[in-house]
Amino acid sequence: MRDTRESRLLLVLLIVIAFALITVDIRGGEDSPIDGARQAAATVFGPVQNGVASAVDPVGNAIGAVRDSGRRHDRISTLERENAELKARLGSDDRNRSRARELDSMLRTAGAGQYGIKGAQVIAIGAAQGFSWTVTIDIGSDDGIKRDMTVLNGAGLVGRVTTVGPRTSTVLLANDPDFTVGTRMEKTDELGFATGQGDRPLSVQLLNGKHKVKKGDRLVTFGSQADRPFVPGVPIGEVVRVDPSGGDLTRTVYVEPYAGFSKLDIVGVVVDAPRTDPRDTVLPPKPVGPKPTPTVTVTVNPSASTGQGPGQGTGQGTGQDTVQGQTGGRLPDGAQPSAGGGASPRNNDEQR
């Protein structure tokens, strides 16, 4: 297009409209007037994101190639060679092992809390509907996913579902500044509200400003009414810093989340809430430190030995036998009792 006055005015107008839409979207939050357009965009572009993720995923390509090989016997050797080259170049074996560990950890967490989950893979980061900490996962309404469902992984809370398309969904991460979740302290049951702070620890406002909190204390989700958007008992993180209450009614602590939001891959969407609150049972057991080694100290007091004549003396010390000048007392090896009942450490030749 030629650089004319009309084209420049059109460009300025489009920029103004874009900023206006962003402002309306951010201020409206979940009740944004353009939420319908966002869901429509998810419906249209979700399959494209899923297709792109599948195209660039060497593991997915390898699996698909193996499936096709059953129908194309003449290409078996070629596919096996290409598969081996992909594994060698991209380390697919290591990636598969890593995914298997993540999946196993997530299943253990879900089993401990009795959560019914749908497994998913993160296929995109930071959707285009604003400046939010979000990810896109490869399951949607066709898989039974609904808005305001809890998302977790093997480490703990990841976020909640905000937008749902037929085959993809958008997840608002727990470290987003617009994210808030009710919390409960381990053992003490003190309640609070956690808010995301981007790449910094979560900020938690405890309702009881006088409650004693220390580093290492752990928090879980308190749960929501009808278990939406949050089910109870999901691990959140550990306290890393405590602000003094200063007499305020509330108290602020800072919590390092268990989930690593910069390296998400396999996640689970909770589609069935537990029948009973799991409380602290989903938290991993705290590491037990090494048992202390007992130390024995022996102190010898030289001034305790007193000369009482040739061949006699009293040896005293901590943890040592006391040799006394009495008949029937314990004698050192080789000692002979003297006429007076004392113990002489010398042999007969020395006495003579």
Number of C-alpha atoms within 10 A of each C-alpha: 4 7 7 9 9 9 12 12 11 12 12 11 11 12 12 11 12 11 11 11 16 15 12 13 19 16 10 13 12 12 11 15 13 17 16 12 11 18 19 14 14 24 18 13 15 27 16 13 19 20 14 13 17 15 12 10 13 17 20 13 15 19 12 12 18 16 11 14 17 11 10 12 9 10 13 16 11 11 17 15 11 14 20 13 13 17 17 11 9 12 13 19 13 11 13 12 11 14 14 13 14 19 20 14 15 22 20 15 23 22 14 17 24 18 23 16 20 16 19 21 17 21 21 18 16 15 16 10 15 13 11 19 22 25 21 25 28 23 24 23 15 12 13 13 22 18 18 18 22 27 28 25 30 22 21 25 26 27 29 25 24 18 23 27 25 19 21 28 26 27 28 23 24 27 27 19 15 16 18 17 21 20 26 25 21 18 11 11 14 16 19 22 18 26 21 22 15 16 11 12 21 28 21 25 19 24 16 16 17 15 13 11 21 13 13 14 15 23 29 28 26 23 21 13 8 9 17 16 19 24 25 25 28 32 30 26 24 22 22 17 17 16 10 14 17 10 9 12 11 16 22 22 23 21 26 18 25 16 22 14 18 8 8 16 17 21 24 24 26 24 18 15 20 18 9 10 15 18 21 23 16 19 22 11 8 7 6 6 6 6 6 6 6 5 5 7 7 9 10 13 11 10 8 12 12 12 10 11 9 11 15 18 20 15 17 18 14 11 11 11 13 15 17 18 20 13 14 10 14 14 20 12 7 9 16 16 16 14 9 9 14 23 25 22 20 14 12 10 6 7 10 5
